Amino acid sequence: MPRLRRPGWELLLKNIAPNALHDSKARYDAPKCDEDTRVEVTGEIMEWIQDSNAPQRLLCMTGAAGSGKSALQQTIAERCTKSDILSAAFFLSSADPTRNNISFIVPTIAYQIGLKNHLFRSSVAAAVTHDPYVFSRSLQSQMDVLIVRPFESLRRSKQIGTNTFPYAILIDGLDECTGELNTTSGIIPVNVDDRRRAEDQQEELLAAIKHCILDNDLPFRVFIASRPEWAIHTALEPGGLLREAAYHIQLSHKYDASGDMHRYLRRRFEDIGLRIGNPQWFSEGDIETLVRAASGQFIYVATAYKYISERRDSPVERLKIILTWTPREGQGIRPFEALDKLYTNILLGAKNAYEAVDRHHRRDFLLLFRAHHMAVTGYHLYVISMDPAADLLSALLCLEARAEETLISDLRSLVALETGEDGDLHLRLYHKSFSDFLEESSRAKDLFVPESRVYTHLASCFMQHIIECPLDFDSLPARWEELPLPKLYRRSLEDAVDGLPSFLGGANAIDGDEVVRFTQNGGWQKIDSLLPLLHRKSGYISGDFEGWVMDLGNFTDLLKARRPEAASVISEFVKKWENDFNRDKDERRRQQKLDSDSSDEL
């Protein structure tokens, strides 16, 4: 009997993305978890999927770039397939124009559900025949026409128990939805309008799932994996669209993957040993070194293994290169090129998004972020607080309140603001390899910011902070704590005064005109007025006033050739402060001698 043609179904097939299926040829050898790895998190996900009594029917898993989200999603898709509960899967990819936008998501999901049930398929075909332009409608309308109504029709027919219907819908890589229909570059949008369009599409998809599937009480359980970028981060935060509706798994230190990485590398290194006939070609120390360098980043060990296992080269030599590799300009070997591309895409996108919003101030995103990054790795000039709180550093950079949150808003897949033991927010980098990338000009290329630029900028900010301080310097209180300033302002003012001499010394490109303006605006006089208060608070400049004066004196000597007038003014203050310090030191010695004599008499 000839097969009946269904023009609606055939039209649907022209609007799907076959490459997005979990078992598509385009995704051949897709990453997935080894059997004995990621056991805890895969167990938690499968338990949630199979628990029909769980209060939430949407699971959102967020994690840093390279944390293994897609491998986990692939593993779950295969397990759901074996259990006959996979209804549909869609794996987004920014590099594939058929699956880097929302255009094909709903038709592709409807297609897969239709394969599971002929009545559902007939309903979808009839809906498309009735409205051939449904694919140009909003995502919510598409989902209503192609998924909600066909399923409601199936439920009313009572020809199948909906409790036995395959119910797991998996969507991987929400952040890979770039909104670009015709790009093959694989580059995340860096044009701010494109980026906002991508975020709007991601938000539209989340809203459609909420309104169509969750609010209509369909039996599907939806599992979405994504980097914690704007759309899903906003939806899951307090007051967000999905805050109450979603079960949220964050791939963090709670799911320690170091043991899994050991097993992943050991198993593959043993296979290489069988291939080359040398089972002793690697050591446990080699594996430990690679896992430690990965800092929880599965993509790091996967990239390392891919480089080492190149068939036409020696794995022994390639492992040695990975373990000892130091990047430098003009170097042909780039074992972490894939990682560098990932970091470049994310950082460039964040830069353009920030600077598009910040047009009024015209601030340099890369410079500001590098300053925060150096606060984590440590300034070589240890004069400001070690690992300063993020809000303190923002104040030192003369930024507005909560500026650090805006700065990292598009970098949440690489960094986070976390509360430290002191109760303050500190920047945390998920991956050491990202820090290595930022510190190497040969890897970061045009995104590289040298340390000297940060020191120069901070020195300028310190001078601005002191000059713009709103105090009445003619009637200061007796104690630093009594200064009529907010607590954060007092802390940042103290660090600015404390750090200025050494940062001036480290600021190779400091503009002499800036120092002249600071001098002409009474900057050194203001410092002179503040020093006695700092002395009473904690001793002159954290107990190292002699070094502070020496740093300023050295800078003044270098300034003399360029700006002799300003250098002359600073020299007078340096002499005064040296005399003040020596006088104070002599006074303390006399007091110590008096105390000692009094003690001897007793």
KENUMI-145653 format. One line per 8 residues: their letters; for each residue x, y, z of C-alpha. Coordinates in steps of 0.02 Angstrom, whole numbers, plus 50000, padded with zeros to 5 digits. Example, Ala and Ser with C-alpha at 12.3 -4.5 7.8 and 13.67 -1.06 7.14 Angstrom:
# residues 2
as	50615/49775/50390 | 50684/49947/50357
***
This chain:
# residues 602
mprlrrpg	50000/50000/50000 | 50079/50167/49950 | 50127/50282/50092 | 50011/50431/50110 | 50099/50595/50081 | 50088/50721/50221 | 50137/50890/50147 | 50134/50970/50321
welllkni	50261/50845/50387 | 50371/50865/50234 | 50369/51053/50258 | 50417/51028/50440 | 50567/50924/50384 | 50631/51074/50285 | 50635/51177/50445 | 50729/51062/50563
apnalhds	50914/51050/50610 | 50969/50867/50592 | 51144/50916/50652 | 51070/50960/50823 | 51015/50783/50864 | 51116/50695/50999 | 51164/50554/50878 | 51185/50656/50719
karydapk	51328/50621/50599 | 51385/50802/50620 | 51416/50767/50804 | 51512/50605/50773 | 51618/50559/50924 | 51536/50694/51029 | 51616/50712/51202 | 51533/50610/51338
cdedtrve	51576/50550/51512 | 51670/50389/51539 | 51568/50258/51631 | 51651/50287/51800 | 51667/50477/51789 | 51551/50619/51840 | 51453/50486/51936 | 51381/50604/52068
vtgeimew	51313/50737/51950 | 51248/50615/51818 | 51162/50518/51957 | 51081/50678/52022 | 51021/50726/51847 | 50949/50554/51807 | 50865/50544/51976 | 50781/50712/51942
iqdsnapq	50727/50660/51766 | 50651/50497/51826 | 50566/50568/51982 | 50390/50606/51923 | 50350/50682/52094 | 50489/50811/52089 | 50412/50985/52113 | 50506/51064/51968
rllcmtga	50495/51002/51790 | 50638/51110/51727 | 50820/51077/51768 | 50950/51210/51727 | 51132/51159/51741 | 51256/51302/51732 | 51444/51290/51736 | 51602/51378/51686
agsgksal	51671/51369/51510 | 51754/51201/51483 | 51678/51118/51637 | 51606/50972/51538 | 51423/51023/51520 | 51404/50956/51343 | 51485/50791/51388 | 51363/50773/51533
qqtiaerc	51216/50818/51420 | 51271/50691/51289 | 51287/50557/51423 | 51113/50595/51489 | 51042/50591/51312 | 51114/50417/51283 | 51052/50352/51450 | 50877/50422/51419
tksdilsa	50878/50340/51247 | 50919/50171/51324 | 50779/50195/51450 | 50655/50245/51312 | 50618/50410/51398 | 50706/50530/51277 | 50575/50635/51191 | 50694/50756/51102
afflssad	50867/50833/51112 | 50940/50989/51033 | 51127/51026/51043 | 51162/51207/50999 | 51330/51258/50924 | 51388/51433/50880 | 51491/51361/50736 | 51343/51282/50646
ptrnnisf	51219/51402/50560 | 51079/51273/50574 | 51093/51262/50763 | 51163/51427/50826 | 50994/51515/50833 | 50815/51480/50888 | 50740/51462/50714 | 50747/51272/50708
ivptiayq	50731/51224/50891 | 50542/51200/50906 | 50519/51112/50736 | 50665/50995/50776 | 50592/50952/50946 | 50419/50924/50868 | 50499/50813/50735 | 50581/50702/50865
iglknhlf	50423/50687/50970 | 50327/50646/50811 | 50443/50499/50778 | 50389/50426/50945 | 50201/50433/50910 | 50105/50433/50745 | 49955/50524/50817 | 50066/50667/50876
rssvaaav	50149/50667/50705 | 49980/50678/50617 | 49928/50825/50727 | 50090/50917/50690 | 50072/50884/50502 | 49893/50949/50504 | 49945/51105/50599 | 50083/51145/50473
thdpyvfs	49964/51111/50327 | 49840/51232/50405 | 49974/51365/50435 | 50127/51342/50324 | 50201/51504/50393 | 50202/51445/50573 | 50393/51438/50565 | 50401/51626/50547
rslqsqmd	50297/51656/50704 | 50362/51691/50878 | 50441/51548/50973 | 50296/51542/51095 | 50171/51529/50951 | 50276/51392/50869 | 50284/51294/51031 | 50097/51312/51058
vlivrpfe	50053/51254/50880 | 50186/51118/50857 | 50200/51045/51033 | 50065/51100/51156 | 49909/51077/51047 | 49964/50913/50967 | 50002/50842/51138 | 49836/50902/51209
slrrskqi	49749/50819/51062 | 49844/50658/51099 | 49797/50670/51283 | 49612/50694/51241 | 49613/50544/51124 | 49659/50431/51271 | 49741/50313/51147 | 49903/50318/51243
gtntfpya	49945/50341/51426 | 50035/50507/51438 | 50125/50444/51593 | 50217/50318/51483 | 50256/50443/51344 | 50443/50484/51321 | 50458/50641/51423 | 50639/50702/51430
ilidglde	50680/50855/51324 | 50864/50905/51326 | 50935/51070/51264 | 51123/51093/51271 | 51224/51253/51252 | 51094/51391/51273 | 51240/51514/51273 | 51288/51449/51099
ctgelntt	51127/51525/51032 | 51210/51675/50953 | 51064/51741/50852 | 51170/51735/50694 | 51082/51634/50558 | 51219/51634/50427 | 51386/51627/50514 | 51509/51485/50505
sgiipvnv	51647/51568/50604 | 51606/51492/50772 | 51643/51660/50850 | 51526/51723/50985 | 51450/51890/50929 | 51562/52033/50979 | 51456/52170/50901 | 51349/52230/51045
ddrrraed	51188/52233/50942 | 51218/52053/50887 | 51254/52004/51066 | 51094/52083/51130 | 50998/51997/50990 | 51073/51831/51045 | 51027/51865/51226 | 50850/51911/51173
qqeellaa	50834/51745/51080 | 50898/51648/51231 | 50775/51740/51343 | 50633/51707/51218 | 50669/51520/51221 | 50668/51513/51412 | 50505/51613/51418 | 50423/51498/51288
ikhcildn	50471/51343/51388 | 50401/51421/51546 | 50236/51479/51471 | 50203/51335/51352 | 50270/51179/51436 | 50277/51218/51622 | 50122/51327/51638 | 50018/51206/51532
dlpfrvfi	50065/51063/51647 | 50131/50953/51507 | 50220/50797/51572 | 50386/50840/51491 | 50541/50864/51598 | 50660/50989/51518 | 50847/50989/51551 | 50945/51143/51492
asrpewai	51135/51161/51504 | 51223/51328/51482 | 51364/51439/51536 | 51297/51561/51666 | 51277/51701/51540 | 51153/51846/51549 | 50990/51763/51495 | 50994/51610/51607
htalepgg	51083/51700/51749 | 50946/51832/51752 | 50808/51703/51740 | 50875/51605/51889 | 50918/51747/52007 | 50794/51808/52140 | 50640/51878/52055 | 50689/51798/51889
llreaayh	50571/51709/51770 | 50630/51535/51818 | 50685/51562/51999 | 50541/51461/52072 | 50509/51350/51920 | 50682/51275/51897 | 50793/51153/51989 | 50967/51227/51973
iqlshkyd	51129/51128/51970 | 51288/51231/51971 | 51444/51136/51918 | 51559/51198/52055 | 51681/51129/52182 | 51535/51029/52254 | 51561/50912/52106 | 51750/50889/52116
asgdmhry	51803/50823/51945 | 51989/50798/51984 | 51968/50611/52014 | 51871/50595/51852 | 52009/50685/51758 | 52137/50565/51831 | 52035/50417/51768 | 52003/50500/51599
lrrrfedi	52189/50530/51567 | 52251/50366/51641 | 52133/50261/51534 | 52182/50353/51374 | 52368/50355/51415 | 52360/50167/51445 | 52279/50146/51274 | 52421/50246/51196
glrignpq	52544/50133/51289 | 52465/49980/51207 | 52475/50065/51036 | 52659/50111/51050 | 52710/49955/51147 | 52773/50052/51298 | 52656/50050/51450 | 52783/50150/51551
wfsegdie	52785/50300/51436 | 52699/50412/51564 | 52698/50428/51754 | 52565/50461/51885 | 52657/50624/51918 | 52627/50677/51738 | 52441/50649/51758 | 52439/50740/51925
tlvraasg	52526/50890/51846 | 52398/50900/51705 | 52249/50881/51823 | 52316/51014/51940 | 52342/51133/51792 | 52163/51101/51735 | 52090/51174/51897 | 51923/51087/51869
qfiyvata	51918/51123/51682 | 51883/50964/51584 | 51918/51051/51420 | 52098/51077/51477 | 52136/50891/51497 | 52036/50850/51338 | 52138/50978/51240 | 52300/50912/51314
ykyiserr	52254/50733/51270 | 52204/50781/51092 | 52374/50863/51067 | 52471/50719/51145 | 52379/50582/51048 | 52416/50650/50873 | 52445/50491/50773 | 52592/50551/50669
dspverlk	52700/50609/50812 | 52779/50540/50970 | 52661/50548/51121 | 52815/50546/51234 | 52884/50704/51154 | 52714/50788/51149 | 52681/50751/51332 | 52851/50828/51372
iiltwtpr	52804/50983/51272 | 52638/51001/51366 | 52721/50982/51536 | 52863/51104/51501 | 52781/51222/51376 | 52813/51408/51402 | 52729/51521/51275 | 52833/51652/51185
egqgirpf	52818/51763/51034 | 52843/51681/50865 | 52823/51506/50935 | 52751/51380/50814 | 52693/51255/50946 | 52524/51302/51019 | 52454/51152/51113 | 52317/51256/51195
ealdklyt	52259/51348/51040 | 52079/51287/51065 | 52077/51358/51241 | 52150/51523/51183 | 52013/51539/51051 | 51881/51506/51184 | 51952/51638/51302 | 51974/51763/51159
nillgakn	51793/51745/51104 | 51722/51767/51279 | 51837/51911/51328 | 51812/52004/51164 | 51624/51989/51176 | 51625/52053/51355 | 51738/52198/51307 | 51626/52258/51167
ayeavdrh	51467/52238/51270 | 51541/52337/51416 | 51614/52478/51312 | 51454/52497/51210 | 51358/52533/51371 | 51500/52638/51444 | 51516/52759/51297 | 51496/52912/51408
hrrdflll	51649/52871/51515 | 51749/52785/51375 | 51834/52671/51499 | 51951/52531/51448 | 51869/52365/51493 | 52025/52259/51471 | 52127/52377/51581 | 51997/52377/51720
frahhmav	51973/52189/51715 | 52161/52160/51715 | 52173/52268/51872 | 52045/52156/51957 | 52135/52001/51891 | 52302/52061/51963 | 52216/52084/52131 | 52185/51896/52129
tgyhlyvi	52357/51842/52069 | 52446/51974/52175 | 52521/52143/52139 | 52710/52141/52140 | 52700/52307/52231 | 52629/52241/52395 | 52571/52408/52461 | 52384/52392/52439
smdpaadl	52285/52258/52528 | 52328/52082/52474 | 52180/52014/52375 | 52078/52173/52406 | 51889/52159/52408 | 51814/52191/52237 | 51719/52345/52295 | 51877/52417/52373
lsallcle	51974/52397/52211 | 51831/52475/52112 | 51838/52624/52230 | 52026/52637/52205 | 51995/52635/52018 | 51875/52782/52043 | 51727/52679/51982 | 51548/52692/52039
araeetli	51471/52577/52170 | 51451/52396/52114 | 51551/52431/51956 | 51637/52262/51978 | 51470/52173/51949 | 51446/52263/51783 | 51626/52227/51736 | 51607/52038/51749
sdlrslva	51425/52025/51693 | 51477/51946/51527 | 51620/51843/51601 | 51520/51732/51718 | 51577/51575/51627 | 51757/51616/51678 | 51748/51714/51841 | 51633/51747/51988
letgedgd	51616/51865/52136 | 51615/51760/52294 | 51604/51805/52478 | 51770/51779/52566 | 51808/51741/52748 | 51809/51928/52782 | 51629/51941/52724 | 51677/52044/52571
lhlrlyhk	51657/51998/52388 | 51816/51944/52300 | 51847/51898/52119 | 51873/51713/52089 | 51943/51641/51927 | 51874/51468/51887 | 52027/51415/51787 | 52212/51443/51812
sfsdflee	52234/51427/51624 | 52129/51585/51600 | 52250/51678/51714 | 52396/51609/51613 | 52311/51670/51454 | 52291/51847/51524 | 52473/51855/51576 | 52549/51800/51410
ssrakdlf	52555/51923/51265 | 52588/51782/51141 | 52423/51700/51190 | 52309/51849/51228 | 52379/51948/51080 | 52275/52108/51056 | 52185/52076/51221 | 52347/52078/51322
vpesrvyt	52370/52214/51453 | 52546/52227/51529 | 52564/52250/51717 | 52649/52418/51694 | 52491/52489/51615 | 52391/52435/51767 | 52516/52516/51886 | 52513/52676/51783
hlascfmq	52324/52681/51783 | 52312/52646/51970 | 52439/52781/52008 | 52332/52904/51910 | 52176/52844/52001 | 52261/52863/52170 | 52302/53044/52131 | 52125/53076/52070
hiiecpld	52053/52993/52226 | 52155/53106/52340 | 52121/53266/52243 | 51933/53236/52235 | 51919/53188/52418 | 51774/53295/52486 | 51854/53330/52656 | 51880/53501/52733
fdslparw	52068/53486/52753 | 52074/53642/52864 | 51972/53559/53002 | 52010/53374/53005 | 51962/53269/53158 | 52094/53195/53274 | 52068/53014/53221 | 52058/52931/53050
eelplpkl	51901/52835/53101 | 51814/53002/53132 | 51836/53066/52954 | 51661/53110/52890 | 51671/52984/52747 | 51587/52815/52712 | 51688/52668/52776 | 51733/52607/52600
yrrsleda	51793/52782/52553 | 51905/52790/52708 | 51979/52620/52665 | 52012/52666/52485 | 52084/52837/52532 | 52204/52752/52652 | 52261/52630/52518 | 52279/52772/52391
vdglpsfl	52393/52871/52508 | 52486/52714/52558 | 52511/52651/52381 | 52546/52809/52281 | 52738/52817/52296 | 52770/52636/52249 | 52642/52636/52109 | 52719/52795/52039
gganaidg	52884/52701/52039 | 52806/52555/51945 | 52713/52666/51822 | 52838/52675/51681 | 52721/52775/51570 | 52651/52896/51698 | 52613/53064/51619 | 52720/53198/51700
devvrftq	52578/53321/51670 | 52467/53218/51787 | 52594/53233/51926 | 52608/53420/51892 | 52418/53440/51904 | 52415/53338/52064 | 52551/53451/52134 | 52466/53612/52078
nggwqkid	52299/53555/52152 | 52378/53533/52324 | 52386/53344/52319 | 52545/53331/52422 | 52478/53456/52547 | 52322/53349/52568 | 52431/53195/52599 | 52531/53296/52725
sllpllhr	52368/53336/52817 | 52314/53153/52818 | 52479/53074/52873 | 52463/53119/53059 | 52292/53035/53064 | 52362/52880/52980 | 52506/52881/53103 | 52388/52882/53251
ksgyisgd	52284/52744/53171 | 52419/52616/53135 | 52589/52695/53132 | 52651/52791/52981 | 52588/52704/52824 | 52564/52529/52891 | 52726/52535/52989 | 52843/52562/52840
fegwvmdl	52849/52750/52824 | 53035/52749/52792 | 53010/52641/52637 | 52862/52749/52584 | 52969/52908/52590 | 53113/52819/52501 | 52998/52763/52357 | 52935/52941/52337
gnftdllk	53111/53009/52342 | 53167/52889/52205 | 53020/52939/52096 | 53059/53123/52125 | 53238/53098/52067 | 53174/53023/51904 | 53049/53164/51883 | 53177/53305/51898
arrpeaas	53236/53294/51718 | 53058/53303/51648 | 52964/53414/51771 | 53090/53505/51882 | 52962/53624/51959 | 52848/53485/52019 | 52998/53382/52076 | 53059/53530/52179
visefvkk	52891/53543/52269 | 52885/53355/52303 | 53066/53360/52366 | 53018/53487/52498 | 52880/53372/52561 | 52998/53223/52557 | 53123/53318/52666 | 52984/53371/52785
wendfnrd	52919/53192/52802 | 53095/53124/52826 | 53119/53251/52967 | 52949/53210/53041 | 52990/53025/53037 | 53163/53048/53115 | 53092/53163/53248 | 52957/53037/53289
kderrrqq	53086/52897/53294 | 53197/52998/53414 | 53046/53036/53523 | 53001/52852/53532 | 53180/52807/53580 | 53179/52938/53719 | 53014/52871/53781 | 53078/52692/53777
kldsdssd	53232/52746/53877 | 53122/52835/54005 | 53012/52682/54020 | 53166/52571/54039 | 53241/52686/54173 | 53076/52688/54268 | 53069/52498/54261 | 53248/52484/54329
el	53204/52599/54476 | 53058/52487/54520
***
